[in-house]
Amino acid sequence: MDLELGLDPDAARRLSRLPLLTPLRSGKTRSRTIRIIWHDSAEHALAKNGLVLAEQRPQWRLERLAPDDATWPPGGPVPVVASARSLDELGRALPQPLVPIAAFEGRARSIDLACEHGPVVMTLLAGAIRAVAGEHRISRVHLEGAVQPVQALAVALAGQLDLSVPRTCLAAEALAIVTGVPPAGRHHGAPDLPPGCSVAEAFAHTVGHLTDVILHYAPAAAAGSDGPEPVHQMRVAVRRLRSAIKVFRRGVQSTEVDAADAGLKALASRLGPTRDWDVFVTETFAAVAGAFPHEKHLKRLLAAAERRRRAAHSELRAFLTSFEFHRLGIELACLASGKEWQETLGEAEQAELALSLEDFAARVLDRRLKRLIQVESTLAELEPSALHAVRLSAKRLRYAAEIFAPLYPGKSTSRYLRRLGNLQDRLGALNDVSVASTLLTELAGSGSQAFASGLVLGYSGAHGGRTRGKIDAVWQKFRRQTPFWE
């Protein structure tokens, strides 16, 4: 595999001098000058179609800026749509006139390493991207070899330097300098499987897609910028990915998958409290304050909640800038890119992977639907703990259904997902009341603070009561549907 990692330019000089590399060297360092010029029309017509034209003599390459329908794992090589020694030989219609929009100038230094699990070629690319709008120093590390030695070396290097899976490719970084607009996320929302996938390919694509979402929102979540949305999107992506691991578990059970899941669990444990305090302050408390705009006792409670919220964000920030998070990104990128780990699977796992994706999907969805609809009484009559269990079952079915929905395009699939989403949203609104109660317990006080807590609980409880009255209608509407995979 070929894994690309981003490196702080100020740390690039330290890379070759790291003691851990000294005993691994098996040859001399090879150095060469790298010059890439990216071309597009003045209106960025290629970029609008997710493409860029790269000139690196003696070749021209039409490359992708962002993933299309095909799989492009995080940290993986840039897909080349076409290449030739001249523009005429590319065989592609190009916008006219073409102009150079940015250039990279630097050096690539390569060294052969004899690692414990196999040889790896390490290349440090260091230089600067230049455009009319400015200049940006950049360093990338490429590791080429089998998955196991590449991953082990990447993790070891990340423990010594600020090394991580980049959110975007070099050309997209250049375009961001040209336009002044930060690179867009490579993927958003739920995974969209390309046609003709095997079970193993569907798993790898899902891991890559959701890893992209996690990595894209991590800087904003760490900085606390852009409001609560980055934390929310990261949390949803982590939940989807952990659910996907459970969906494919019978076919991909391995130490590599277990390690990635453990890392995701650790990330979820930081995102969960942060998101809970975000919702409490910006939604639950804001609604109560709007209902009682002149209630002074609420201000002290809000100040205490804001302190807890800041503390949660601080803990999340520490995690997202840590080696532990960088290691998780590397593990997920290798899981999405490499196939060698599949060769170590047992017979039972291999049998699961041999199924058609449609048969595999139907089995998973049937199993999850059965768990959800085993409730016989009306939802409004259930105790909070039982409703919580129903919410979890609905969430697990929804995440699995989102993964496999592209196999069944059509209105019935969209309608099924919409109604399942409505059910989950109603149940989630009730869960927010329970979460608010838990958070208020953490803020337990006396006097005016206790009075303010009572206002929040009373208001939330009344809102929850109204939500309970609407749940059964949504539940029955969902139950009347025929599953889209049947």
C-alpha positions as a printed Julia matrix, in Angstrom:
486×3 Matrix{Float64}:
   0.0     0.0     0.0
   0.98    3.65   -0.44
   0.06    5.75    2.6
   0.42    9.54    2.56
   0.73   11.4     5.87
   0.83   15.08    6.66
   3.79   16.45    8.62
   4.38   19.81   10.26
   6.96   21.51    7.97
   8.93   22.66   11.02
   9.36   19.01   12.04
  10.39   17.76    8.58
  14.11   18.14    9.25
  13.83   15.99   12.35
  12.36   13.03   10.42
  15.6    11.67    8.95
  17.43   12.09   12.28
  14.96   10.07   14.37
  16.83    7.36   16.33
  14.14    4.79   15.53
  15.04    4.98   11.81
  18.81    4.51   12.22
  18.83    0.69   12.58
  16.23    0.33    9.78
  18.16    2.04    7.0
  19.17   -0.32    4.2
  20.56    2.06    1.6
  21.5     5.63    0.76
  19.04    8.49    0.64
  17.88    9.32   -2.88
  16.97   12.95   -3.53
  15.25   14.62   -6.46
  13.64   17.94   -7.27
   9.86   17.98   -7.57
   7.99   20.65   -9.52
   4.26   20.37  -10.15
   2.19   23.03  -11.89
  -1.6    22.78  -11.63
  -3.72   24.15  -14.48
  -7.38   25.02  -14.82
  -9.52   27.64  -16.53
  -9.89   31.06  -14.94
 -13.37   29.98  -13.79
 -11.97   26.73  -12.28
 -14.11   24.6   -14.57
 -12.11   21.44  -13.85
 -12.22   21.98  -10.09
 -16.0    22.35  -10.19
 -16.06   18.79  -11.61
 -13.67   17.51   -8.96
 -10.64   17.45  -11.29
  -7.32   19.22  -11.75
  -4.67   19.12  -14.48
  -1.14   18.54  -13.15
   2.01   19.18  -15.17
   5.03   17.3   -13.85
   7.5    16.92  -16.67
   7.64   14.87  -18.74
   3.95   14.09  -18.11
   0.55   15.7   -17.83
  -1.97   14.1   -15.46
  -5.69   14.67  -15.11
  -6.26   13.91  -11.44
  -9.15   13.83   -9.04
  -9.42   16.52   -6.38
 -12.01   14.64   -4.36
 -13.56   11.15   -4.44
 -16.23   10.37   -7.02
 -18.32    7.2    -7.02
 -15.19    5.04   -6.81
 -13.38    4.26   -3.58
 -10.46    6.55   -2.68
  -9.34    5.71    0.86
  -7.93    8.36    3.22
  -4.21    8.84    2.7
  -4.36    6.8    -0.51
  -2.74    7.72   -3.85
  -4.51   10.36   -5.92
  -6.59    8.68   -8.68
  -5.25    9.56  -12.13
  -8.04    9.84  -14.7
  -5.65   10.12  -17.65
  -1.94   10.75  -18.25
   0.21   11.46  -21.3
   3.3    13.33  -22.46
   1.22   15.99  -24.19
  -2.22   17.5   -23.77
  -3.27   16.23  -27.2
  -2.54   12.66  -26.11
  -4.69   12.89  -22.96
  -7.79   12.17  -25.04
  -9.94   14.39  -22.81
 -11.89   17.53  -23.54
 -10.34   20.35  -21.49
 -11.64   23.86  -20.82
  -9.99   26.63  -22.79
  -7.95   28.63  -22.23
  -5.98   26.8   -19.55
  -3.9    28.84  -17.13
  -1.48   27.84  -14.36
  -3.22   28.38  -11.02
  -0.61   27.13   -8.53
   2.69   25.3    -8.31
   4.58   23.12   -5.87
   8.36   23.29   -5.69
  10.41   21.14   -3.35
  12.44   18.0    -2.96
  11.59   14.36   -2.43
  14.01   12.35   -0.32
  13.54    8.56   -0.32
  15.14    5.87    1.82
  14.7     2.09    1.94
  13.89    0.77    5.41
  14.11   -2.83    6.58
  11.27   -2.88    9.11
  10.4    -5.81   11.36
   7.43   -6.99    9.28
   8.8    -6.15    5.83
  10.52   -3.5     3.7
   9.13    0.03    3.46
  10.18    2.89    1.19
   9.83    6.2     3.03
   9.73    9.42    1.01
   9.7    12.89    2.53
   8.2    15.53    0.24
   9.03   19.02    1.5
   8.56   22.36   -0.21
   6.04   25.1    -0.78
   2.84   25.64   -2.73
   2.87   29.0    -4.49
   0.03   30.95   -6.05
  -0.83   34.58   -6.68
  -2.79   34.58   -3.42
   0.19   33.48   -1.32
   2.64   30.77   -0.36
   2.2    27.8     1.93
   4.95   25.51    3.21
   3.95   21.87    3.21
   5.44   18.47    4.0
   4.11   15.01    3.25
   5.49   11.58    4.09
   4.8     8.62    1.77
   5.21    5.07    3.04
   5.14    2.25    0.48
   5.08   -1.44    1.37
   2.79   -4.1     2.77
   0.05   -2.95    5.14
   1.51   -4.34    8.37
   4.98   -2.73    8.16
   3.55    0.52    6.76
   1.05    0.82    9.59
   3.59   -0.08   12.27
   6.09    2.47   10.96
   3.43    5.17   10.57
   2.28    4.71   14.17
   5.88    4.72   15.44
   6.64    7.95   13.54
   3.42    9.57   14.78
   4.6     8.9    18.31
   7.69   11.03   17.61
   6.4    13.76   15.29
   3.19   15.65   14.51
   2.26   13.14   11.8
  -1.31   12.35   10.76
  -3.54   11.32    7.86
  -4.17   14.48    5.77
  -7.71   15.64    5.22
  -7.13   16.34    1.54
  -4.61   15.91   -1.28
  -1.81   18.26   -2.3
  -3.73   19.68   -5.28
  -6.77   20.46   -3.1
  -4.47   22.29   -0.68
  -3.2    24.34   -3.63
  -6.73   25.16   -4.78
  -7.6    26.33   -1.26
  -4.72   28.82   -1.42
  -5.88   30.03   -4.83
  -9.53   30.51   -3.83
  -9.06   31.44   -0.18
 -11.67   28.82    0.69
 -10.71   25.92    3.03
 -10.73   22.49    1.34
 -14.16   20.9     1.31
 -14.68   17.58    3.04
 -13.94   14.58    0.86
 -17.14   12.91    2.07
 -20.23   13.92    4.02
 -23.09   12.11    5.72
 -23.81    8.42    5.33
 -21.65    6.25    3.05
 -22.78    5.78   -0.54
 -21.61    2.4    -1.83
 -20.37    2.23   -5.42
 -22.1    -0.36   -7.61
 -20.82   -3.92   -7.85
 -19.2    -4.08   -4.41
 -18.28   -7.29   -2.66
 -18.89   -7.52    1.09
 -15.22   -6.78    1.83
 -15.17   -3.82   -0.58
 -18.36   -2.43    0.95
 -16.75   -2.56    4.4
 -13.56   -0.86    3.22
 -15.51    1.84    1.38
 -17.68    2.51    4.44
 -14.63    2.78    6.71
 -12.91    5.17    4.29
 -15.98    7.36    3.8
 -16.69    7.8     7.52
 -13.01    8.26    8.37
 -12.98   11.16    5.91
 -15.92   12.74    7.74
 -14.23   12.32   11.14
 -10.92   13.79    9.93
 -12.62   16.69    8.14
 -14.47   17.94   11.22
 -11.71   17.24   13.76
  -9.83   20.6    13.45
 -13.0    22.68   13.87
 -14.17   20.47   16.74
 -10.79   20.87   18.45
 -10.77   24.63   17.94
 -14.36   24.99   19.14
 -15.13   27.03   16.03
 -18.25   26.93   13.87
 -20.5    26.26   16.87
 -21.73   22.8    17.94
 -22.01   21.37   14.42
 -18.46   19.93   14.0
 -18.76   17.96   17.24
 -22.22   16.75   16.22
 -21.06   15.61   12.78
 -18.01   13.87   14.23
 -20.14   12.07   16.8
 -22.63   10.88   14.17
 -19.78    9.65   11.94
 -18.2     7.77   14.86
 -21.54    6.16   15.71
 -22.09    5.19   12.09
 -18.61    3.7    11.84
 -18.9     1.73   15.08
 -22.28    0.48   13.89
 -20.75   -0.48   10.52
 -18.1    -2.52   12.3
 -20.88   -4.41   14.07
 -22.8    -4.79   10.79
 -19.81   -6.44    9.1
 -18.41   -8.09   12.24
 -19.1   -11.67   11.17
 -17.01  -11.18    8.06
 -14.21   -8.93    9.3
 -13.49  -10.1    12.84
  -9.76   -9.45   13.33
  -7.26   -7.77   15.64
  -7.02   -4.82   13.23
 -10.76   -4.19   13.34
 -10.86   -4.63   17.12
  -8.05   -2.08   17.55
  -9.86    0.47   15.38
 -13.11   -0.09   17.26
 -11.35    0.45   20.59
  -9.95    3.74   19.3
 -13.38    4.83   18.09
 -14.85    3.97   21.49
 -12.25    6.2    23.17
 -13.11    9.03   20.77
 -16.83    8.53   21.38
 -16.28    8.84   25.14
 -14.99   12.41   24.56
 -17.49   13.42   21.9
 -20.54   12.2    23.88
 -20.26   14.51   26.92
 -19.25   17.45   24.73
 -22.3    16.99   22.52
 -24.58   16.53   25.53
 -23.44   19.84   27.05
 -23.74   21.56   23.66
 -27.35   20.41   23.32
 -28.16   21.3    26.93
 -26.8    24.85   26.65
 -27.74   25.76   23.07
 -31.08   23.93   22.78
 -32.61   22.74   26.06
 -31.55   25.68   28.21
 -32.1    28.2    25.42
 -35.72   27.02   25.08
 -36.3    27.38   28.85
 -34.7    30.82   28.91
 -36.93   31.84   26.03
 -40.0    30.74   28.0
 -38.82   32.6    31.14
 -36.89   35.59   29.75
 -36.94   37.54   33.03
 -36.03   34.7    35.39
 -32.73   35.78   37.01
 -32.14   32.44   38.76
 -31.47   30.81   35.37
 -28.34   32.9    34.8
 -26.36   31.23   37.59
 -27.34   27.79   36.36
 -26.33   28.74   32.82
 -22.92   29.92   34.04
 -22.33   26.57   35.78
 -23.44   24.69   32.64
 -21.12   26.79   30.48
 -18.18   25.91   32.74
 -18.93   22.18   32.34
 -19.32   22.68   28.61
 -15.93   24.4    28.33
 -14.32   21.63   30.36
 -15.78   18.97   28.03
 -14.52   20.87   24.98
 -11.09   21.16   26.6
 -10.91   17.39   27.14
 -12.02   16.79   23.55
  -9.43   19.25   22.24
  -6.66   17.46   24.14
  -7.72   14.14   22.64
  -8.03   15.41   19.06
  -4.5    16.83   19.15
  -3.01   13.73   20.79
  -1.0    10.82   19.46
  -3.95    8.57   20.32
  -6.2    10.32   17.8
  -3.46   10.41   15.12
  -2.9     6.69   15.63
  -6.65    6.07   15.21
  -6.61    7.94   11.9
  -3.69    5.82   10.69
  -5.38    2.58   11.77
  -8.61    3.5     9.99
  -6.79    4.59    6.82
  -4.91    1.28    6.72
  -8.14   -0.63    7.35
  -9.77    1.14    4.4
  -6.74    0.8     2.11
  -5.2    -2.57    2.77
  -6.46   -6.06    2.01
  -3.67   -8.14    3.53
  -5.46   -8.34    6.89
  -8.32  -10.18    5.18
  -5.96  -13.06    4.37
  -5.66  -13.88    8.08
  -9.41  -14.31    8.59
 -10.83  -17.68    9.6
 -13.09  -19.92    7.55
 -16.3   -18.54    9.08
 -15.3   -14.96    8.23
 -14.23  -15.94    4.71
 -17.61  -17.61    4.18
 -19.39  -14.4     5.17
 -17.28  -12.36    2.78
 -18.07  -14.83   -0.02
 -21.8   -13.95    0.16
 -23.26  -11.55   -2.35
 -23.63   -8.1    -0.83
 -27.41   -8.24   -1.33
 -27.72  -11.51    0.63
 -25.42  -10.21    3.34
 -27.42   -6.97    3.6
 -30.78   -8.74    3.79
 -29.58  -10.95    6.65
 -28.26   -8.0     8.63
 -31.34   -5.85    8.07
 -33.76   -8.67    8.88
 -31.95   -9.31   12.14
 -32.01   -5.66   13.18
 -35.62   -5.11   12.16
 -36.69   -8.14   14.2
 -35.08   -6.66   17.32
 -36.87   -3.36   16.78
 -40.4    -4.61   16.15
 -40.49   -7.15   18.98
 -42.19   -4.45   21.08
 -45.89   -5.32   21.25
 -47.34   -2.52   23.4
 -47.76    1.08   22.32
 -44.58    3.07   22.75
 -46.28    5.79   24.79
 -46.96    3.23   27.54
 -43.35    2.08   27.89
 -41.08    3.01   30.77
 -38.15    5.34   29.95
 -35.63    2.47   30.08
 -37.7     0.44   27.61
 -38.07    3.44   25.3
 -34.33    3.93   25.46
 -33.83    0.32   24.3
 -36.26    0.9    21.4
 -34.35    4.07   20.44
 -31.08    2.15   20.32
 -32.64   -0.58   18.16
 -34.05    2.06   15.79
 -30.67    3.75   15.58
 -28.88    0.47   14.8
 -31.38   -0.39   12.07
 -31.13    3.1    10.59
 -27.33    3.06   10.41
 -27.34   -0.37    8.76
 -30.13    0.66    6.37
 -28.18    3.78    5.36
 -25.17    1.65    4.43
 -27.12   -0.72    2.2
 -29.73    1.71    0.83
 -27.73    2.33   -2.41
 -28.32   -1.34   -3.29
 -32.07   -0.62   -3.44
 -32.56    2.77   -5.16
 -36.11    4.05   -5.33
 -38.84    5.94   -3.53
 -39.7     3.07   -1.2
 -36.17    3.07    0.18
 -36.17    6.84    0.69
 -39.58    6.68    2.35
 -38.5     3.85    4.66
 -35.37    5.73    5.76
 -37.37    8.93    6.27
 -39.96    7.25    8.49
 -37.29    5.39   10.42
 -35.48    8.69   10.87
 -38.68   10.35   12.14
 -39.1     7.57   14.69
 -35.51    7.92   15.86
 -35.87   11.71   16.11
 -38.98   11.43   18.29
 -37.31    8.92   20.55
 -34.18   11.08   20.59
 -36.19   14.09   21.78
 -37.36   12.04   24.76
 -33.79   10.94   25.41
 -32.7    14.59   25.5
 -35.02   15.04   28.5
 -33.33   12.14   30.27
 -29.87   13.52   29.43
 -30.89   16.97   30.72
 -31.94   15.39   34.0
 -28.56   13.65   34.31
 -26.64   16.85   33.57
 -28.7    18.8    36.08
 -27.79   16.21   38.71
 -24.13   16.97   37.98
 -24.92   20.65   38.51
 -26.85   19.93   41.7
 -27.05   22.97   43.96
 -29.32   24.63   46.43
 -31.33   27.81   46.62
 -31.7    29.7    43.37
 -29.75   27.05   41.41
 -32.08   24.3    42.63
 -35.04   26.47   41.69
 -33.61   27.03   38.2
 -32.99   23.3    37.83
 -36.62   22.69   38.67
 -37.69   25.09   35.95
 -35.55   23.27   33.38
 -36.81   19.86   34.47
 -40.43   20.98   34.48
 -40.21   22.59   31.08
 -38.34   19.63   29.59
 -40.74   17.16   31.15
 -43.74   18.97   29.67
 -42.08   18.99   26.26
 -41.32   15.28   26.64
 -44.94   14.59   27.49
 -46.09   16.22   24.28
 -43.51   14.2    22.36
 -44.76   10.94   23.92
 -48.21   11.65   22.59
 -46.88   11.79   19.03
 -44.61    8.75   19.16
 -47.25    6.09   18.51
 -48.46    7.74   15.33
 -44.9     7.75   13.99
 -44.35    4.17   15.21
 -47.48    2.82   13.52
 -46.63    4.63   10.3
 -43.23    2.97   10.31
 -44.64   -0.48   11.16
 -47.04   -0.43    8.21
 -44.19   -0.28    5.7
 -42.77   -3.19    3.76
 -38.98   -3.36    4.26
 -37.27   -2.06    1.13
 -34.9    -5.06    0.98
 -37.69   -7.64    0.67
